[in-house]
Each structure stands twice: as structure tokens, then as C-alpha cells.
């Protein structure tokens, strides 16, 4: 696959994931697992609801920012750190979720891999632009 195509595929997939996970399980319909994660921090049901909605807005905005500024190394690195952090968050607070269907292991690790590809493609593009 051509370098530019790899970069665009990684950009679309990672951005889509952030946007989707912000919209559907948090903003349009709060998934029970999202509520469980927030509630496991000890917040009331009402506060958990608002925190989940705020996280949904944040994920949606981050997905849009990543889509637009995908050539920014800092944004891509922040994406990788966030994905690792979210995986660790689940591992510490709700480790049983790591073996459920469509769990953070099967979503975050591939997204980290795609982000790594995006990061390397961005570096390569900058190197080619300089020479």
C-alpha cells in the first residue's frame, strides 16, 4: 500500500473510532458499561451521567481534532497516550471487562498500532518534504 494511502487509512480509522465512541455509547445512548466505568469511581448516578456525557463530548472533539490535525506529531502522540491510559483505566477499575466481547484490548491495541503507523508516516512525509 502506498505511504499516503496508509496514512489516510490510519487517519480515518482512528478518528472514526474516537468520534463513534464519543457519540454512540456516551452521547446518543449511554451504554451500561460506560455508566459502570464512571460509577466505579464512586460518583453518584446523576454525576456519573454528566461525566459520561462530558467524556463523550471530549472524545467527539478529539476525534475531529485528530482528523483535521493528523499530521501533528503531538496530537498523534497524545492519541497514543490516551488509548494506553484508557486501557489501563479499565484494567485497574474493571479488569473483568478485558475478557468481554469487543473489549478495550481488541479496540485500543489495534488503534495504538494504527496510530503508530500514522506517526511513522507523518515522520516520513516530513522527511520527504525537507529533502
N, C-alpha and C positions, 0 to 999 in steps of 0.2 A: 504494500500500500504506500502510496506517495506520502511524503512527510506532511504536506499541507492537509491532505485528507485525514491522516491520523490525528493531527492537531484539532481539526474541526469535529471529528467524531468524538474525541475525548471531551471537547468543549461542550458539545450538545448533550452528551450523556450525563456528565457531572452536573451541569447547570439544570438540566431537566430533573434530575434526582432531587436537588435542593428545592426547586420550585414545587415539584409534586409533593414532597414530604412536608412542605410548609402549608400547601393548600388543602390537600385532602384529609390527612389524619389529624390535622390541627385546626384549620380554619373552617372548612366547609362542614366537616363532621369530625368531632373529637373521637378518635379511636380509643377504646377501653385501655389498651396498653399505654397510650400517651398519658392518660389520666393516672394510671397506675404508677408510671415513672415519676410524675410530678408529686403525686401523693406520697410516694416513698420518701420524699424529702421532709415529710412531716407537715405539709401545708394543709389547710382546710380545703374542703371540696370547692368552695367558691374561689378561693385564691388559686388553687390548682387550675381551675378553669381559665382564669385570666392569665396565669403564667403560660399555660399551654397555648393560648391564643397569641400571646406576645412572642413566644418562640416560633410559632407558625409564621407570623409577620416577618420576623428576623430571618428565618430560613428562606422565605419567598424573596425578600430583598437581597439576601446574599446570593441566591441563585441568579437573579437578574444582574447584580454587580459582576459576578463571575462570568456570566455570558458576555457582558459588554467589555470587561477589562481582563479577559482571559490571557492576554499577553503580558500582564503584570505579574512578575515573579512573586512579589509579596502576597498578592491575592491568592495565587495558586498554593503557595506555602501555607497561608492561613487556612485555606480549604483542607489541606492535608492534616494540619494540626487539629482542626475542628473535627474531622472524621475520626481521627485517633482518639481525641478526647471524648467524643460521643460513644465510641466503642467501649472505652474504659469506664465511662459513666454507667453504662448498662452492666458491665462486668462486675462492678462494685455494688450497685444498688439492686439489681435484679438479675443475678447470674443465670437463673433458670431460663431466661429469655434467649440466651445464647444457643440453646439447642432447639428452639421452636422453629417452625417453618418461616421462611422469609425473615430471618433474624439479622441483627447488626453484623454478624460475621460474614454472611453471604451478601450483604449490601455494602458495608463500609470498606471491606478489604478490596473488592473489585474497584470501587470508586477511588480508593487510595492508589491502586495500580494505574487506573486511567489518569489520575491527577499527576502521577509521576511521569507518565508518558507525555502529558501536556506540558509539564515543567521542562522536560528534556527537549521537546520540540520547540518550545519558546526560546530556550537557550540556543538551540541550533539555528533557528531563524535569525536571532540577533547576531550570531557569529557570521552567518552568511551575509547579512545586511552590512556588516562592518567591512567584510573583505570584498 
